[in-house]
Amino acid sequence: MKLPGIFQMYRLDIRFKWWAFLFSTGMLILLGSCRSDTAYHVYQSVAASGWGRQDTLVYELPASLSPGRYLVEIGLRNTSEYAYRDIWLALLSGQGVIPEDAVSSGRGSNLQADSCAFRADTLHLYLADQYGRWLHDGISGSLYQSEWPAVAVCLVDSVSDKPRTLRLVHLMKDTALRGISDVGLRFSIAPVRHQSGERQTAGS
């Protein structure tokens, strides 16, 4: 049976939106994979009922991630349901993850993973401007993705069987923070630092 014209147009519109969603998702994956400095990238989903204040997101880093210095970025995916223009987070470094300032100050210079106590970095991140406009483009429908540089860390070999970990909690007043769908971490290889007094040759 031939459908009336309006139903045919509706079916074509649905089909177009579906392909547009697949295309935007594919482009997001492609662009993320094009960063040659990315050593590890992972997202964790937040409960649909909201991100509880007691819900700690635990990221167990793979053993394949070599010891060394890394820059860590925080990634957030939010919907238009998110009620604020900013968010406060605490990033807790623990097993096998030593904050760079602890290493440079000598407190972690022995690079013993299990001797480093948990340390929290407070992060204040903006998702929207003063007029409520999201600072980053949507990736599909009403879903927006933002990324910010967070901290520099040194990964070391664990002296136990426990995995190296990072933890994230939100510090907002909401008991269940709604509108955040996923939270991610990206580890990128940090550039080589030059010792004080060293000079680079021209053109380097």
N, C-alpha and C positions, 0 to 999 in steps of 0.2 A: 504494500500500500504506500502510495506516495505521500510524504508528509507535507503539510502546508509550509509555505515559504518561511514563516516566522520560526517554526520548529527546526527547519534545516539550518537557518542562521544561528539559532541557539546551539545546535549540535556542533557547528563549525567553530563557534566562539569557545565552547568548552574544550574542543580538540586543540585549538590554538593556545589557550592558556596552559594546557597540559604540556605541550611541546615547549612553550616558553619557560615553564618551571624546570623541565629537564635540562634545557639549554643553560639557564642561569646556574643551576646546581653544578653542571659539568664544567662551566667556566670557572666557578669558584674553586673546584677541586684542581683544575688545571693551573690556575694562577697560584694557588698555594703550593703546588708541587714544583713550580718554576724557580723557587728561591733556593739557590744552590747552597746557601749557608745554613739551611735548616737541617738540624741533626735529629730532631724529634718533635712531633706535633700531635697533640691529642686533645679531644674535647670530651667532656662528661655532661650528660643530660641532667637537668634539674627536674624534680618532681613537678607534674602538672599542677598540683595543688599549691605550689609555691616553694621557694627556697627557705627552709626553716633556719632559724638562728642557731639551732643546735646541729644542723646538718653540715658536717664537715666533708668537703670534697677531698678525697685522698688520691694522689697521683703516685703510683708506683713506677719508677723509671726502669726501663729495660736494662738488663745486664749488658746488652750490646752497645749501650751509650758509653763511649770511652771516657776515662777520667780526663779532666781538663777544665778549662775556663769557658763558661758559656754565658750568653745573655738570655734572659728569660723574658718573654712577652706574655701578657695576659690577654686572652680573647674572650669577648662576651657576645652572645647572640640574644637579642631581646625583641619583644613584640611591642606593638603600640599600647599594650596594656600596662607597660611599665610606667609608673606614676611620677618618677623623678628625673631630673636632668643629670644627676650624678649618682655615684655609688661609692661606698667605703668598703674596702676589703682588707683582710689580714692574710698575708702569705707567710706560712710557717715553714721554715726550712729545718730539716731534721736529719734523719739517718742518711749518711753518705753525701749530704749536700751542705757545704760550708759557705756562708756569705763571704763575698770577696773582701769586705773590710776586716773580717776576722782573720783572714789570711795575711793581708797586708800589714795588720797591726801586730802580727806575731802570735795572736791567741789561737790561731789554727794552723800555724806554720808547720807543725809536725804532720799535718794532713791525716790525722787519725779520725776516721769517720765517727766511731762510736763515742769519742770524747767530746764531740761538739753538741752542746745542749740545744734544744729547740730555740729558735729565734724568730720573732714575728716582725714582718715589715708591714706597716700600715700604708695602704694605697688609696688615694682619692682620685677617682677617674670620672671624666665627664662624657656623657653619652649624647647630650643635647645642648643647644645654645640657650641664651637667656629668653628666647622667644619660644622655646619648646621644639625647635626643629632639630631632628636627629643629625648628628655631625657626620654620619657615614651613610652611604647609600644602602637601600634594601637589597637583600640577596634573593628574596622570593616573597611575593605577597607583602605581608606586614612584618617580615622578619628582617632585622638589621644586625649587622656584624661589625664590631669594633675591636681594635687591637692597640695595646699600649706597651711600650717598653717598661719593665718593672724593676728587675734587679740583675746584678751580675753575681754568679755563683761559681764555685769550684767543686766539681764532682770528684770524689775519691773512691777508691775501692773499699767496700765494706769489709770489716774484719769479722763479721758474723754472717749468718745466712739470711739476715733480714734485708729486704730490698731497700734501695735508696728511695726516699719519699719527699714529697712536698704536699702541703695541705693548704686549702683555701676555705675561709669562712667569710660571710658578709657581716658588716658591723652596723647595718641599718636598724632603725627602731622597729621595723615590722617583724612580727613573730613569724609570718610566712610571706616572704618577699615575692610578689607575683610579677610576671612579665619577663623574667629571665629564663630562657629555655636551655642554654648550654654555656658552659664555662670551660675555656681551654688554656693550655700552656704550650708555648713554642720555645724550644731550645735552639739557639743558633750559635754557631762557632764564633767566639769573640775574636776580634782582631788582635794581632800581636802587639803588646805594649812595648814601647822603647824606654829603656832606662834613662833616668835623668842624666843630662850631660852628653847623651848621644846625639849626633847630628846626622840627618839624612843628606845624601848627596842630591844635587839639583836634578830635578826630573824624576826622583823616586817617589 
